[in-house]
Amino acid sequence: MYALGRIGDIVCVEAGDGAEAIKKFQGGRFDIVLTDINMPVLDGLKLTAHLRGDPANEKLPIVIITTEAAEEDRERAMKIGASAYLIKPVKAQEVLDTVKKLLSLPD
């Protein structure tokens, strides 16, 4: 999250798991979601599927950042509706570049 602060006027909201993220979504509007696959209570794939189930989130960029490096994990995430899939360890610049691209922000 510290790296995202370098983008400028960006406000980051953290959630401890997918269920908490869904609760936070009910109270606000978000421009992008960064999630891990492996989270307690509700994992990142289920969170992604839940968000994509709401037409209001159809174009919401969702970035999965995970240790799951198998191609079938990436394919499953993209099929569910992820916009990008980054494999840990990931460099801050790669996250920044992905976020800027998905939000159409200048470099």
N, C-alpha and C positions, 0 to 999 in steps of 0.2 A: 504494500500500500504506500510505503514511503516513496517508491519510485514513481507512482502515479501522480504524486503531488508535484512532480516536475512538469507536468503537462500544463498546469495553470489553474484556471477556475474549475477545479474538479473536487467534488465532495465524495469521499469514500464512506461507505456504510458497511460494517462487518456483521456477519452472522456466524454463529458457532457451528451450525449445521443447516441442512436443507429446509427443515421444518421452520427454523427461526427465520430463514431467508423468506419463506413464503409469508410469514406473519408480517415481516417488514415490507413486503411488496403490497400488502393490503392497505398500508398506510401511506404510500408514496408512489412517486414515479421515478423510474431509473432509466438511464441511457445505455447501460451495458452491465452485464453480469460476468464476473470471473468466479469460477467454482472449481473445486477438486471433485474427482469421482468418489474418492474414499472419504466419507464424512459419516459421523454417527447419526442415528435417527432416520435421516433421509439422505441418500447419497446424491451426488451431482447429476447422475443420469436421470434419476427420478425427478430431481428438481427441474432439470431441463425439459423433460417430458411434461411436467406439470405447467411450467411457464408457457410452453408451446401450445398447450391445450386451451389457452385463453387467446382469442383472436386479437386482443389488444397488444399481445406480446409477439405477434407474428414476425415483426421486423426487428425485434430487440436482439442486439448482438449478444451471444453467449459464448464465452471463452472457457474452455476446460483446460485446466493446468493440472497435470497429474503425473504420477510415476508409472502409470499403466502404459507401457510402450508397445504392446502387441498391436499389430495392424488391425486385428478384428475388434479391439477395444476402440480404436480411432474410428473405424467404419461404423460401429454401432452408435457412437456418440454423434457422428455427423448425420447419420440416418434419423436419429431422434430429433435433431435440430440444432446441434452446436454449430456455431459460426467459425470457430477455430479450435484447434487442439494442439496444445503445447506440452511437451514432455519434460518433466523435471529431471535433472536440475536445469532450470531455465534462467537465462540472463535477463536482468532487468530491462535492458535495451530491447530484447525480443518482445517482452510483454508490452513495453511502451509502443514499439512499432506496430504491434498487432492492434492495440487499442486505438491508436491514431488512425490506422487504416480503416478499421471498422466504423469509427465515428467520423470518418472523412475530415480529420484534422490535419492542418499543415505540419510539415516536419520541423 
